[in-house]
Amino acid sequence: MLRPLTDFIGINKEVTVAVTDGATIYDLIKKLVELYGEKLREIVLDPITGRLRVVVLVDGKYGELKTKLIDDSKVVLMIPYAGG
């Protein structure tokens, strides 16, 4: 059982969630949706393409849906902002 720390930038929320060994970012997102509801899926994943709508960092490096997690990985989900 892995326990990655997930930090939501822009939402000011930090959580630790248990996922199975070999879990990916996609698996973590599914688990977070179970905990926090479908609205989170709408924020994080494009409903048409299934692609990420947020920037994901895993231990300080860019992550993708297929990025594998290890125990105590620090996962950051950042909602991109626009403006000037």
PDB file of N, CA, C and O in Angstrom, chain B, residues numbered from 101:
ATOM      1  N   MET B 101       0.851  -1.183   0.000  1.00  0.00           N
ATOM      2  CA  MET B 101       0.000   0.000   0.000  1.00  0.00           C
ATOM      3  C   MET B 101       0.888   1.234   0.000  1.00  0.00           C
ATOM      4  O   MET B 101       1.730   1.404   0.881  1.00  0.00           O
ATOM      5  N   LEU B 102       0.693   2.094  -0.996  1.00  0.00           N
ATOM      6  CA  LEU B 102       1.433   3.348  -1.097  1.00  0.00           C
ATOM      7  C   LEU B 102       0.626   4.463  -0.449  1.00  0.00           C
ATOM      8  O   LEU B 102      -0.605   4.430  -0.442  1.00  0.00           O
ATOM      9  N   ARG B 103       1.322   5.438   0.089  1.00  0.00           N
ATOM     10  CA  ARG B 103       0.642   6.573   0.705  1.00  0.00           C
ATOM     11  C   ARG B 103       1.248   7.877   0.195  1.00  0.00           C
ATOM     12  O   ARG B 103       1.977   8.547   0.928  1.00  0.00           O
ATOM     13  N   PRO B 104       0.952   8.249  -1.067  1.00  0.00           N
ATOM     14  CA  PRO B 104       1.492   9.509  -1.574  1.00  0.00           C
ATOM     15  C   PRO B 104       0.799  10.717  -0.939  1.00  0.00           C
ATOM     16  O   PRO B 104      -0.408  10.700  -0.700  1.00  0.00           O
ATOM     17  N   LEU B 105       1.570  11.749  -0.676  1.00  0.00           N
ATOM     18  CA  LEU B 105       1.032  13.005  -0.181  1.00  0.00           C
ATOM     19  C   LEU B 105       0.612  13.830  -1.384  1.00  0.00           C
ATOM     20  O   LEU B 105       1.411  14.049  -2.295  1.00  0.00           O
ATOM     21  N   THR B 106      -0.616  14.284  -1.398  1.00  0.00           N
ATOM     22  CA  THR B 106      -1.139  15.048  -2.531  1.00  0.00           C
ATOM     23  C   THR B 106      -1.436  16.468  -2.075  1.00  0.00           C
ATOM     24  O   THR B 106      -2.135  16.681  -1.084  1.00  0.00           O
ATOM     25  N   ASP B 107      -0.902  17.431  -2.802  1.00  0.00           N
ATOM     26  CA  ASP B 107      -1.071  18.841  -2.473  1.00  0.00           C
ATOM     27  C   ASP B 107      -1.814  19.508  -3.627  1.00  0.00           C
ATOM     28  O   ASP B 107      -1.372  19.438  -4.774  1.00  0.00           O
ATOM     29  N   PHE B 108      -2.934  20.150  -3.329  1.00  0.00           N
ATOM     30  CA  PHE B 108      -3.728  20.836  -4.344  1.00  0.00           C
ATOM     31  C   PHE B 108      -3.391  22.321  -4.296  1.00  0.00           C
ATOM     32  O   PHE B 108      -3.817  23.020  -3.377  1.00  0.00           O
ATOM     33  N   ILE B 109      -2.631  22.811  -5.274  1.00  0.00           N
ATOM     34  CA  ILE B 109      -2.310  24.223  -5.338  1.00  0.00           C
ATOM     35  C   ILE B 109      -3.501  24.940  -5.973  1.00  0.00           C
ATOM     36  O   ILE B 109      -3.991  24.510  -7.018  1.00  0.00           O
ATOM     37  N   GLY B 110      -3.959  25.996  -5.374  1.00  0.00           N
ATOM     38  CA  GLY B 110      -5.115  26.727  -5.866  1.00  0.00           C
ATOM     39  C   GLY B 110      -6.374  26.343  -5.103  1.00  0.00           C
ATOM     40  O   GLY B 110      -7.373  27.061  -5.145  1.00  0.00           O
ATOM     41  N   ILE B 111      -6.326  25.216  -4.409  1.00  0.00           N
ATOM     42  CA  ILE B 111      -7.463  24.795  -3.592  1.00  0.00           C
ATOM     43  C   ILE B 111      -7.071  24.815  -2.111  1.00  0.00           C
ATOM     44  O   ILE B 111      -7.929  24.737  -1.232  1.00  0.00           O
ATOM     45  N   ASN B 112      -5.768  24.919  -1.849  1.00  0.00           N
ATOM     46  CA  ASN B 112      -5.235  24.927  -0.479  1.00  0.00           C
ATOM     47  C   ASN B 112      -5.668  23.699   0.310  1.00  0.00           C
ATOM     48  O   ASN B 112      -6.267  23.808   1.379  1.00  0.00           O
ATOM     49  N   LYS B 113      -5.356  22.544  -0.231  1.00  0.00           N
ATOM     50  CA  LYS B 113      -5.721  21.285   0.408  1.00  0.00           C
ATOM     51  C   LYS B 113      -4.542  20.333   0.286  1.00  0.00           C
ATOM     52  O   LYS B 113      -3.966  20.195  -0.793  1.00  0.00           O
ATOM     53  N   GLU B 114      -4.182  19.683   1.366  1.00  0.00           N
ATOM     54  CA  GLU B 114      -3.128  18.682   1.350  1.00  0.00           C
ATOM     55  C   GLU B 114      -3.685  17.416   1.994  1.00  0.00           C
ATOM     56  O   GLU B 114      -4.210  17.462   3.107  1.00  0.00           O
ATOM     57  N   VAL B 115      -3.571  16.290   1.297  1.00  0.00           N
ATOM     58  CA  VAL B 115      -4.110  15.027   1.805  1.00  0.00           C
ATOM     59  C   VAL B 115      -3.125  13.897   1.550  1.00  0.00           C
ATOM     60  O   VAL B 115      -2.294  13.964   0.644  1.00  0.00           O
ATOM     61  N   THR B 116      -3.236  12.872   2.359  1.00  0.00           N
ATOM     62  CA  THR B 116      -2.500  11.635   2.134  1.00  0.00           C
ATOM     63  C   THR B 116      -3.532  10.554   1.859  1.00  0.00           C
ATOM     64  O   THR B 116      -4.477  10.374   2.627  1.00  0.00           O
ATOM     65  N   VAL B 117      -3.343   9.835   0.756  1.00  0.00           N
ATOM     66  CA  VAL B 117      -4.322   8.846   0.306  1.00  0.00           C
ATOM     67  C   VAL B 117      -3.612   7.515   0.094  1.00  0.00           C
ATOM     68  O   VAL B 117      -2.509   7.482  -0.451  1.00  0.00           O
ATOM     69  N   ALA B 118      -4.231   6.428   0.515  1.00  0.00           N
ATOM     70  CA  ALA B 118      -3.662   5.100   0.289  1.00  0.00           C
ATOM     71  C   ALA B 118      -4.088   4.578  -1.080  1.00  0.00           C
ATOM     72  O   ALA B 118      -5.275   4.560  -1.408  1.00  0.00           O
ATOM     73  N   VAL B 119      -3.108   4.155  -1.873  1.00  0.00           N
ATOM     74  CA  VAL B 119      -3.370   3.517  -3.164  1.00  0.00           C
ATOM     75  C   VAL B 119      -2.544   2.238  -3.230  1.00  0.00           C
ATOM     76  O   VAL B 119      -1.619   2.053  -2.439  1.00  0.00           O
ATOM     77  N   THR B 120      -2.875   1.355  -4.169  1.00  0.00           N
ATOM     78  CA  THR B 120      -2.194   0.076  -4.261  1.00  0.00           C
ATOM     79  C   THR B 120      -0.792   0.216  -4.841  1.00  0.00           C
ATOM     80  O   THR B 120      -0.493   1.187  -5.535  1.00  0.00           O
ATOM     81  N   ASP B 121       0.063  -0.758  -4.552  1.00  0.00           N
ATOM     82  CA  ASP B 121       1.408  -0.784  -5.129  1.00  0.00           C
ATOM     83  C   ASP B 121       1.300  -0.770  -6.646  1.00  0.00           C
ATOM     84  O   ASP B 121       0.419  -1.413  -7.217  1.00  0.00           O
ATOM     85  N   GLY B 122       2.195  -0.037  -7.297  1.00  0.00           N
ATOM     86  CA  GLY B 122       2.174   0.072  -8.749  1.00  0.00           C
ATOM     87  C   GLY B 122       1.195   1.111  -9.266  1.00  0.00           C
ATOM     88  O   GLY B 122       0.981   1.220 -10.473  1.00  0.00           O
ATOM     89  N   ALA B 123       0.594   1.882  -8.352  1.00  0.00           N
ATOM     90  CA  ALA B 123      -0.401   2.878  -8.747  1.00  0.00           C
ATOM     91  C   ALA B 123       0.229   3.992  -9.576  1.00  0.00           C
ATOM     92  O   ALA B 123       1.411   4.308  -9.440  1.00  0.00           O
ATOM     93  N   THR B 124      -0.593   4.571 -10.431  1.00  0.00           N
ATOM     94  CA  THR B 124      -0.186   5.683 -11.285  1.00  0.00           C
ATOM     95  C   THR B 124      -0.936   6.946 -10.851  1.00  0.00           C
ATOM     96  O   THR B 124      -1.794   6.903  -9.969  1.00  0.00           O
ATOM     97  N   ILE B 125      -0.601   8.051 -11.480  1.00  0.00           N
ATOM     98  CA  ILE B 125      -1.330   9.298 -11.236  1.00  0.00           C
ATOM     99  C   ILE B 125      -2.818   9.088 -11.536  1.00  0.00           C
ATOM    100  O   ILE B 125      -3.674   9.579 -10.801  1.00  0.00           O
ATOM    101  N   TYR B 126      -3.122   8.368 -12.605  1.00  0.00           N
ATOM    102  CA  TYR B 126      -4.523   8.115 -12.944  1.00  0.00           C
ATOM    103  C   TYR B 126      -5.230   7.372 -11.804  1.00  0.00           C
ATOM    104  O   TYR B 126      -6.360   7.707 -11.448  1.00  0.00           O
ATOM    105  N   ASP B 127      -4.564   6.365 -11.235  1.00  0.00           N
ATOM    106  CA  ASP B 127      -5.154   5.632 -10.108  1.00  0.00           C
ATOM    107  C   ASP B 127      -5.378   6.548  -8.909  1.00  0.00           C
ATOM    108  O   ASP B 127      -6.398   6.452  -8.225  1.00  0.00           O
ATOM    109  N   LEU B 128      -4.428   7.427  -8.664  1.00  0.00           N
ATOM    110  CA  LEU B 128      -4.566   8.379  -7.563  1.00  0.00           C
ATOM    111  C   LEU B 128      -5.754   9.305  -7.804  1.00  0.00           C
ATOM    112  O   LEU B 128      -6.523   9.574  -6.882  1.00  0.00           O
ATOM    113  N   ILE B 129      -5.910   9.789  -9.020  1.00  0.00           N
ATOM    114  CA  ILE B 129      -7.039  10.663  -9.343  1.00  0.00           C
ATOM    115  C   ILE B 129      -8.362   9.930  -9.137  1.00  0.00           C
ATOM    116  O   ILE B 129      -9.304  10.505  -8.590  1.00  0.00           O
ATOM    117  N   LYS B 130      -8.449   8.666  -9.568  1.00  0.00           N
ATOM    118  CA  LYS B 130      -9.670   7.879  -9.347  1.00  0.00           C
ATOM    119  C   LYS B 130      -9.988   7.791  -7.855  1.00  0.00           C
ATOM    120  O   LYS B 130     -11.143   7.933  -7.456  1.00  0.00           O
ATOM    121  N   LYS B 131      -8.973   7.559  -7.039  1.00  0.00           N
ATOM    122  CA  LYS B 131      -9.164   7.462  -5.594  1.00  0.00           C
ATOM    123  C   LYS B 131      -9.629   8.800  -5.017  1.00  0.00           C
ATOM    124  O   LYS B 131     -10.517   8.839  -4.165  1.00  0.00           O
ATOM    125  N   LEU B 132      -9.029   9.892  -5.482  1.00  0.00           N
ATOM    126  CA  LEU B 132      -9.427  11.211  -5.002  1.00  0.00           C
ATOM    127  C   LEU B 132     -10.867  11.535  -5.400  1.00  0.00           C
ATOM    128  O   LEU B 132     -11.597  12.162  -4.632  1.00  0.00           O
ATOM    129  N   VAL B 133     -11.280  11.110  -6.598  1.00  0.00           N
ATOM    130  CA  VAL B 133     -12.661  11.320  -7.027  1.00  0.00           C
ATOM    131  C   VAL B 133     -13.616  10.530  -6.135  1.00  0.00           C
ATOM    132  O   VAL B 133     -14.695  11.020  -5.800  1.00  0.00           O
ATOM    133  N   GLU B 134     -13.232   9.316  -5.747  1.00  0.00           N
ATOM    134  CA  GLU B 134     -14.058   8.537  -4.812  1.00  0.00           C
ATOM    135  C   GLU B 134     -14.245   9.299  -3.501  1.00  0.00           C
ATOM    136  O   GLU B 134     -15.330   9.289  -2.920  1.00  0.00           O
ATOM    137  N   LEU B 135     -13.194   9.950  -3.046  1.00  0.00           N
ATOM    138  CA  LEU B 135     -13.236  10.658  -1.767  1.00  0.00           C
ATOM    139  C   LEU B 135     -13.919  12.018  -1.847  1.00  0.00           C
ATOM    140  O   LEU B 135     -14.625  12.410  -0.918  1.00  0.00           O
ATOM    141  N   TYR B 136     -13.717  12.741  -2.949  1.00  0.00           N
ATOM    142  CA  TYR B 136     -14.163  14.129  -3.026  1.00  0.00           C
ATOM    143  C   TYR B 136     -15.239  14.405  -4.073  1.00  0.00           C
ATOM    144  O   TYR B 136     -15.724  15.531  -4.175  1.00  0.00           O
ATOM    145  N   GLY B 137     -15.615  13.394  -4.848  1.00  0.00           N
ATOM    146  CA  GLY B 137     -16.724  13.552  -5.771  1.00  0.00           C
ATOM    147  C   GLY B 137     -16.335  13.875  -7.203  1.00  0.00           C
ATOM    148  O   GLY B 137     -15.185  14.194  -7.507  1.00  0.00           O
ATOM    149  N   GLU B 138     -17.331  13.782  -8.069  1.00  0.00           N
ATOM    150  CA  GLU B 138     -17.150  13.955  -9.501  1.00  0.00           C
ATOM    151  C   GLU B 138     -16.679  15.358  -9.890  1.00  0.00           C
ATOM    152  O   GLU B 138     -16.038  15.525 -10.927  1.00  0.00           O
ATOM    153  N   LYS B 139     -16.982  16.349  -9.085  1.00  0.00           N
ATOM    154  CA  LYS B 139     -16.542  17.716  -9.395  1.00  0.00           C
ATOM    155  C   LYS B 139     -15.016  17.762  -9.515  1.00  0.00           C
ATOM    156  O   LYS B 139     -14.480  18.500 -10.342  1.00  0.00           O
ATOM    157  N   LEU B 140     -14.324  16.983  -8.700  1.00  0.00           N
ATOM    158  CA  LEU B 140     -12.865  16.934  -8.781  1.00  0.00           C
ATOM    159  C   LEU B 140     -12.415  16.395 -10.130  1.00  0.00           C
ATOM    160  O   LEU B 140     -11.465  16.914 -10.717  1.00  0.00           O
ATOM    161  N   ARG B 141     -13.088  15.357 -10.632  1.00  0.00           N
ATOM    162  CA  ARG B 141     -12.748  14.810 -11.948  1.00  0.00           C
ATOM    163  C   ARG B 141     -12.901  15.883 -13.023  1.00  0.00           C
ATOM    164  O   ARG B 141     -12.063  15.986 -13.920  1.00  0.00           O
ATOM    165  N   GLU B 142     -13.971  16.683 -12.938  1.00  0.00           N
ATOM    166  CA  GLU B 142     -14.198  17.743 -13.915  1.00  0.00           C
ATOM    167  C   GLU B 142     -13.096  18.794 -13.887  1.00  0.00           C
ATOM    168  O   GLU B 142     -12.760  19.376 -14.918  1.00  0.00           O
ATOM    169  N   ILE B 143     -12.541  19.033 -12.718  1.00  0.00           N
ATOM    170  CA  ILE B 143     -11.460  20.010 -12.576  1.00  0.00           C
ATOM    171  C   ILE B 143     -10.149  19.450 -13.115  1.00  0.00           C
ATOM    172  O   ILE B 143      -9.385  20.164 -13.765  1.00  0.00           O
ATOM    173  N   VAL B 144      -9.892  18.184 -12.847  1.00  0.00           N
ATOM    174  CA  VAL B 144      -8.583  17.581 -13.134  1.00  0.00           C
ATOM    175  C   VAL B 144      -8.479  16.993 -14.536  1.00  0.00           C
ATOM    176  O   VAL B 144      -7.422  17.084 -15.160  1.00  0.00           O
ATOM    177  N   LEU B 145      -9.550  16.393 -15.042  1.00  0.00           N
ATOM    178  CA  LEU B 145      -9.515  15.715 -16.347  1.00  0.00           C
ATOM    179  C   LEU B 145     -10.488  16.345 -17.333  1.00  0.00           C
ATOM    180  O   LEU B 145     -11.617  16.680 -16.973  1.00  0.00           O
ATOM    181  N   ASP B 146     -10.052  16.504 -18.565  1.00  0.00           N
ATOM    182  CA  ASP B 146     -10.934  16.983 -19.623  1.00  0.00           C
ATOM    183  C   ASP B 146     -11.967  15.892 -19.900  1.00  0.00           C
ATOM    184  O   ASP B 146     -11.587  14.754 -20.173  1.00  0.00           O
ATOM    185  N   PRO B 147     -13.271  16.211 -19.837  1.00  0.00           N
ATOM    186  CA  PRO B 147     -14.299  15.172 -20.001  1.00  0.00           C
ATOM    187  C   PRO B 147     -14.361  14.578 -21.403  1.00  0.00           C
ATOM    188  O   PRO B 147     -14.872  13.471 -21.576  1.00  0.00           O
ATOM    189  N   ILE B 148     -13.858  15.281 -22.395  1.00  0.00           N
ATOM    190  CA  ILE B 148     -13.911  14.782 -23.770  1.00  0.00           C
ATOM    191  C   ILE B 148     -12.666  13.963 -24.110  1.00  0.00           C
ATOM    192  O   ILE B 148     -12.771  12.856 -24.639  1.00  0.00           O
ATOM    193  N   THR B 149     -11.497  14.507 -23.806  1.00  0.00           N
ATOM    194  CA  THR B 149     -10.245  13.843 -24.196  1.00  0.00           C
ATOM    195  C   THR B 149      -9.679  12.936 -23.108  1.00  0.00           C
ATOM    196  O   THR B 149      -8.890  12.037 -23.398  1.00  0.00           O
ATOM    197  N   GLY B 150     -10.078  13.168 -21.857  1.00  0.00           N
ATOM    198  CA  GLY B 150      -9.512  12.403 -20.751  1.00  0.00           C
ATOM    199  C   GLY B 150      -8.120  12.866 -20.354  1.00  0.00           C
ATOM    200  O   GLY B 150      -7.486  12.256 -19.493  1.00  0.00           O
ATOM    201  N   ARG B 151      -7.641  13.928 -20.966  1.00  0.00           N
ATOM    202  CA  ARG B 151      -6.308  14.456 -20.658  1.00  0.00           C
ATOM    203  C   ARG B 151      -6.346  15.318 -19.409  1.00  0.00           C
ATOM    204  O   ARG B 151      -7.397  15.812 -19.000  1.00  0.00           O
ATOM    205  N   LEU B 152      -5.181  15.485 -18.816  1.00  0.00           N
ATOM    206  CA  LEU B 152      -5.062  16.318 -17.630  1.00  0.00           C
ATOM    207  C   LEU B 152      -5.362  17.771 -17.943  1.00  0.00           C
ATOM    208  O   LEU B 152      -4.930  18.302 -18.966  1.00  0.00           O
ATOM    209  N   ARG B 153      -6.108  18.409 -17.047  1.00  0.00           N
ATOM    210  CA  ARG B 153      -6.375  19.835 -17.146  1.00  0.00           C
ATOM    211  C   ARG B 153      -5.510  20.611 -16.153  1.00  0.00           C
ATOM    212  O   ARG B 153      -5.538  21.841 -16.125  1.00  0.00           O
ATOM    213  N   VAL B 154      -4.755  19.895 -15.352  1.00  0.00           N
ATOM    214  CA  VAL B 154      -3.908  20.500 -14.335  1.00  0.00           C
ATOM    215  C   VAL B 154      -2.460  20.114 -14.602  1.00  0.00           C
ATOM    216  O   VAL B 154      -2.176  19.159 -15.325  1.00  0.00           O
ATOM    217  N   VAL B 155      -1.558  20.870 -14.008  1.00  0.00           N
ATOM    218  CA  VAL B 155      -0.144  20.516 -14.044  1.00  0.00           C
ATOM    219  C   VAL B 155       0.104  19.577 -12.877  1.00  0.00           C
ATOM    220  O   VAL B 155      -0.300  19.867 -11.751  1.00  0.00           O
ATOM    221  N   VAL B 156       0.771  18.444 -13.133  1.00  0.00           N
ATOM    222  CA  VAL B 156       1.057  17.468 -12.092  1.00  0.00           C
ATOM    223  C   VAL B 156       2.562  17.385 -11.905  1.00  0.00           C
ATOM    224  O   VAL B 156       3.314  17.206 -12.863  1.00  0.00           O
ATOM    225  N   LEU B 157       2.989  17.518 -10.659  1.00  0.00           N
ATOM    226  CA  LEU B 157       4.389  17.298 -10.302  1.00  0.00           C
ATOM    227  C   LEU B 157       4.449  16.112  -9.357  1.00  0.00           C
ATOM    228  O   LEU B 157       3.651  16.013  -8.425  1.00  0.00           O
ATOM    229  N   VAL B 158       5.397  15.212  -9.597  1.00  0.00           N
ATOM    230  CA  VAL B 158       5.636  14.081  -8.710  1.00  0.00           C
ATOM    231  C   VAL B 158       7.081  14.185  -8.245  1.00  0.00           C
ATOM    232  O   VAL B 158       8.015  14.041  -9.034  1.00  0.00           O
ATOM    233  N   ASP B 159       7.246  14.435  -6.965  1.00  0.00           N
ATOM    234  CA  ASP B 159       8.579  14.634  -6.390  1.00  0.00           C
ATOM    235  C   ASP B 159       9.363  15.689  -7.157  1.00  0.00           C
ATOM    236  O   ASP B 159      10.558  15.528  -7.407  1.00  0.00           O
ATOM    237  N   GLY B 160       8.679  16.777  -7.532  1.00  0.00           N
ATOM    238  CA  GLY B 160       9.316  17.914  -8.185  1.00  0.00           C
ATOM    239  C   GLY B 160       9.510  17.806  -9.681  1.00  0.00           C
ATOM    240  O   GLY B 160      10.075  18.713 -10.292  1.00  0.00           O
ATOM    241  N   LYS B 161       9.048  16.693 -10.304  1.00  0.00           N
ATOM    242  CA  LYS B 161       9.186  16.518 -11.754  1.00  0.00           C
ATOM    243  C   LYS B 161       7.803  16.400 -12.376  1.00  0.00           C
ATOM    244  O   LYS B 161       6.861  15.915 -11.748  1.00  0.00           O
ATOM    245  N   TYR B 162       7.697  16.861 -13.646  1.00  0.00           N
ATOM    246  CA  TYR B 162       6.410  16.773 -14.327  1.00  0.00           C
ATOM    247  C   TYR B 162       5.936  15.330 -14.392  1.00  0.00           C
ATOM    248  O   TYR B 162       6.716  14.415 -14.656  1.00  0.00           O
ATOM    249  N   GLY B 163       4.642  15.140 -14.145  1.00  0.00           N
ATOM    250  CA  GLY B 163       4.052  13.816 -14.197  1.00  0.00           C
ATOM    251  C   GLY B 163       2.951  13.755 -15.235  1.00  0.00           C
ATOM    252  O   GLY B 163       2.395  14.778 -15.637  1.00  0.00           O
ATOM    253  N   GLU B 164       2.646  12.545 -15.661  1.00  0.00           N
ATOM    254  CA  GLU B 164       1.559  12.271 -16.596  1.00  0.00           C
ATOM    255  C   GLU B 164       0.627  11.257 -15.954  1.00  0.00           C
ATOM    256  O   GLU B 164       0.914  10.747 -14.871  1.00  0.00           O
ATOM    257  N   LEU B 165      -0.477  10.962 -16.607  1.00  0.00           N
ATOM    258  CA  LEU B 165      -1.429  10.005 -16.052  1.00  0.00           C
ATOM    259  C   LEU B 165      -0.800   8.640 -15.800  1.00  0.00           C
ATOM    260  O   LEU B 165      -1.191   7.944 -14.863  1.00  0.00           O
ATOM    261  N   LYS B 166       0.167   8.251 -16.621  1.00  0.00           N
ATOM    262  CA  LYS B 166       0.782   6.926 -16.491  1.00  0.00           C
ATOM    263  C   LYS B 166       2.005   6.912 -15.560  1.00  0.00           C
ATOM    264  O   LYS B 166       2.619   5.861 -15.376  1.00  0.00           O
ATOM    265  N   THR B 167       2.367   8.059 -14.973  1.00  0.00           N
ATOM    266  CA  THR B 167       3.512   8.124 -14.069  1.00  0.00           C
ATOM    267  C   THR B 167       3.252   7.261 -12.841  1.00  0.00           C
ATOM    268  O   THR B 167       2.234   7.416 -12.168  1.00  0.00           O
ATOM    269  N   LYS B 168       4.170   6.359 -12.558  1.00  0.00           N
ATOM    270  CA  LYS B 168       4.040   5.479 -11.393  1.00  0.00           C
ATOM    271  C   LYS B 168       4.455   6.200 -10.119  1.00  0.00           C
ATOM    272  O   LYS B 168       5.366   7.028 -10.119  1.00  0.00           O
ATOM    273  N   LEU B 169       3.768   5.866  -9.039  1.00  0.00           N
ATOM    274  CA  LEU B 169       4.051   6.454  -7.740  1.00  0.00           C
ATOM    275  C   LEU B 169       4.837   5.480  -6.882  1.00  0.00           C
ATOM    276  O   LEU B 169       4.745   4.264  -7.053  1.00  0.00           O
ATOM    277  N   ILE B 170       5.608   6.026  -5.962  1.00  0.00           N
ATOM    278  CA  ILE B 170       6.268   5.202  -4.950  1.00  0.00           C
ATOM    279  C   ILE B 170       5.780   5.681  -3.590  1.00  0.00           C
ATOM    280  O   ILE B 170       5.162   6.739  -3.480  1.00  0.00           O
ATOM    281  N   ASP B 171       6.061   4.901  -2.563  1.00  0.00           N
ATOM    282  CA  ASP B 171       5.616   5.270  -1.228  1.00  0.00           C
ATOM    283  C   ASP B 171       6.180   6.634  -0.851  1.00  0.00           C
ATOM    284  O   ASP B 171       7.351   6.921  -1.099  1.00  0.00           O
ATOM    285  N   ASP B 172       5.355   7.458  -0.261  1.00  0.00           N
ATOM    286  CA  ASP B 172       5.704   8.811   0.181  1.00  0.00           C
ATOM    287  C   ASP B 172       6.017   9.769  -0.959  1.00  0.00           C
ATOM    288  O   ASP B 172       6.656  10.797  -0.735  1.00  0.00           O
ATOM    289  N   SER B 173       5.578   9.455  -2.184  1.00  0.00           N
ATOM    290  CA  SER B 173       5.711  10.419  -3.280  1.00  0.00           C
ATOM    291  C   SER B 173       4.968  11.688  -2.897  1.00  0.00           C
ATOM    292  O   SER B 173       3.914  11.632  -2.264  1.00  0.00           O
ATOM    293  N   LYS B 174       5.518  12.824  -3.279  1.00  0.00           N
ATOM    294  CA  LYS B 174       4.804  14.099  -3.105  1.00  0.00           C
ATOM    295  C   LYS B 174       4.226  14.464  -4.460  1.00  0.00           C
ATOM    296  O   LYS B 174       4.963  14.744  -5.406  1.00  0.00           O
ATOM    297  N   VAL B 175       2.911  14.460  -4.549  1.00  0.00           N
ATOM    298  CA  VAL B 175       2.191  14.771  -5.788  1.00  0.00           C
ATOM    299  C   VAL B 175       1.550  16.139  -5.620  1.00  0.00           C
ATOM    300  O   VAL B 175       0.836  16.388  -4.649  1.00  0.00           O
ATOM    301  N   VAL B 176       1.810  17.019  -6.572  1.00  0.00           N
ATOM    302  CA  VAL B 176       1.232  18.359  -6.553  1.00  0.00           C
ATOM    303  C   VAL B 176       0.345  18.509  -7.783  1.00  0.00           C
ATOM    304  O   VAL B 176       0.783  18.264  -8.906  1.00  0.00           O
ATOM    305  N   LEU B 177      -0.899  18.913  -7.564  1.00  0.00           N
ATOM    306  CA  LEU B 177      -1.830  19.201  -8.651  1.00  0.00           C
ATOM    307  C   LEU B 177      -2.037  20.714  -8.663  1.00  0.00           C
ATOM    308  O   LEU B 177      -2.544  21.285  -7.698  1.00  0.00           O
ATOM    309  N   MET B 178      -1.641  21.360  -9.761  1.00  0.00           N
ATOM    310  CA  MET B 178      -1.743  22.812  -9.863  1.00  0.00           C
ATOM    311  C   MET B 178      -2.724  23.190 -10.955  1.00  0.00           C
ATOM    312  O   MET B 178      -2.590  22.759 -12.101  1.00  0.00           O
ATOM    313  N   ILE B 179      -3.697  23.986 -10.601  1.00  0.00           N
ATOM    314  CA  ILE B 179      -4.660  24.480 -11.571  1.00  0.00           C
ATOM    315  C   ILE B 179      -3.996  25.644 -12.302  1.00  0.00           C
ATOM    316  O   ILE B 179      -3.594  26.620 -11.669  1.00  0.00           O
ATOM    317  N   PRO B 180      -3.875  25.550 -13.639  1.00  0.00           N
ATOM    318  CA  PRO B 180      -3.237  26.651 -14.360  1.00  0.00           C
ATOM    319  C   PRO B 180      -4.112  27.912 -14.330  1.00  0.00           C
ATOM    320  O   PRO B 180      -5.331  27.855 -14.495  1.00  0.00           O
ATOM    321  N   TYR B 181      -3.464  29.014 -14.120  1.00  0.00           N
ATOM    322  CA  TYR B 181      -4.157  30.304 -14.110  1.00  0.00           C
ATOM    323  C   TYR B 181      -3.705  31.128 -15.297  1.00  0.00           C
ATOM    324  O   TYR B 181      -2.577  30.989 -15.768  1.00  0.00           O
ATOM    325  N   ALA B 182      -4.566  31.965 -15.764  1.00  0.00           N
ATOM    326  CA  ALA B 182      -4.226  32.896 -16.846  1.00  0.00           C
ATOM    327  C   ALA B 182      -4.483  34.308 -16.339  1.00  0.00           C
ATOM    328  O   ALA B 182      -5.272  34.526 -15.420  1.00  0.00           O
ATOM    329  N   GLY B 183      -3.829  35.211 -16.931  1.00  0.00           N
ATOM    330  CA  GLY B 183      -4.042  36.599 -16.536  1.00  0.00           C
ATOM    331  C   GLY B 183      -2.800  37.408 -16.829  1.00  0.00           C
ATOM    332  O   GLY B 183      -1.844  36.922 -17.432  1.00  0.00           O
ATOM    333  N   GLY B 184      -2.834  38.607 -16.407  1.00  0.00           N
ATOM    334  CA  GLY B 184      -1.672  39.416 -16.716  1.00  0.00           C
ATOM    335  C   GLY B 184      -1.619  40.677 -15.968  1.00  0.00           C
ATOM    336  O   GLY B 184      -0.682  41.457 -16.137  1.00  0.00           O
TER     337      GLY B 184
END
